[in-house]
Amino acid sequence: MWHRHSCLCTLGTKSVSENDMNHSMTEPVSLDDFEQLARERLPHVASEYLVGGAADEITLRWNCESFDRIRLRPRVLEDVANIDTSVTLFGRTMPHPILLAPVAYQRLFHADGEVETARGAGAAEAIYVVSTATTTAIEEIATAATSPLWLQLYLQKDRGATRELIARAEAVGVQALCFTVDTPVVGTRNRQQRAEFKLPSELATPHLDATNRERLTVTSNEREPVTWRDVAMVQSIAHVPVLLKGILTGDDAARAIDHGVAGIVVSNHGARNLDTVPATIDALPEVATSVGGRVPILLDGGIRRGTDVVKSIALGASAVLIGRPYVFGLALGGADGVAEVVAILRQELETAMALLGRRSLSALDKSVLW
Ligand SMILES: Cc1cc2nc3c(=O)[nH]c(=O)nc-3n(C[C@H](O)[C@H](O)[C@H](O)COP(=O)(O)O)c2cc1C
């Protein structure tokens, strides 16, 4: 049985677990609470970088609204004494299906950035997908990790740098690669432009070459062409499963499987790239039909409630990732904040399953949808 640990969300010397009567909220109990508190406390530029989507942020809204529109269909009087949320991905069984999505530049949000996230992931028994755009070297992150790490790949102009990064990641035990394929250029990030976001020069990015650092951190139209040929290249050097992250259509999912990928992440990059693409939960059914159970599908974008996890699994995902929410936790409470965000979502998932009368993730099929 899993127990929620007490929340020790601190930012600097302030503690949100203290019963501060002047504060509108004493302890965050939902992922949206974490967002509200983090946005109050983070520096403006970092906050805008984190919360923003592309252009008019229409897809950003849809990512959440589309979950809200799906209604659930409970069954009563089922034996739900023992809820089992475990999932097996690439031979590794995890106690729950919530992963931490790759989020760049985490020292913007906490002095120890990715190291705290790795610790929090360990406490939460969650897989952490480390970005290529870290502000900490992969070896240091791995030292802090007690749960599995995966690595997200941005292809570098210098393909030798990509080979080296994969080799370094595999040497420290990274168990899968998520090759991000939805970012040939960075999206129109107006919110970042208005806040004049630029990565502080003192923050190192040990795994980005100079071109990529420039391309990813300022609004730039420089292109780093990545094509299906590169998928074969990455697969030829990797010794671990390779997933493609950023697939939204059945056609691309089929093509990915033709290329022998081990898994697919249905993602619109947290609505940060192409505005007005559908919410990921609306793209999932087409991808699931095309994949037909041949490889696992993961989904991210707008997961804020345990019921969102239920809906994703019911429509064909094996597991989900959260991006912004755990970074709000990181900003407020370091590793404890990250762990608490996952714990809340996990508790909500178990509660939803019990109230739906479904004991295991395999029982979450279309019959749970109204
Ligand atoms: C601040 C920020 C930075 C991100 N950096 C990366 C990245 O380096 N690589 C990547 O593949 N995706 C990146 N993403 C996208 C996330 O991996 C994920 O797809 C998205 O955040 C999921 O949506 P959610 O934030 O609504 O949970 C980033 C997202 C955010 C919010």
The ligand as a Gaussian input file, in Angstrom:
#p B3LYP/6-31G(d) Opt

LIG

0 1
 C        9.027000      24.237000     -20.414000
 C        8.910000      23.040000     -21.305000
 C       10.055000      22.529000     -21.894000
 C        9.960000      21.392000     -22.692000
 N       11.112000      20.850000     -23.201000
 C       11.039000      19.733000     -23.978000
 C       12.219000      19.117000     -24.460000
 O       13.328000      19.543000     -24.179000
 N       12.080000      18.025000     -25.257000
 C       10.846000      17.499000     -25.582000
 O       10.771000      16.517000     -26.306000
 N        9.720000      18.055000     -25.097000
 C        9.779000      19.141000     -24.309000
 N        8.625000      19.681000     -23.792000
 C        7.324000      19.000000     -24.039000
 C        7.052000      17.972000     -22.946000
 O        7.915000      16.878000     -23.042000
 C        5.613000      17.429000     -23.013000
 O        5.361000      16.971000     -24.324000
 C        4.541000      18.427000     -22.603000
 O        5.011000      19.299000     -21.595000
 C        3.301000      17.690000     -22.110000
 O        2.253000      18.571000     -21.845000
 P        1.876000      19.093000     -20.369000
 O        2.909000      20.095000     -19.985000
 O        0.531000      19.679000     -20.582000
 O        1.852000      17.896000     -19.427000
 C        8.696000      20.799000     -22.957000
 C        7.552000      21.332000     -22.369000
 C        7.647000      22.428000     -21.540000
 C        6.391000      22.947000     -20.877000

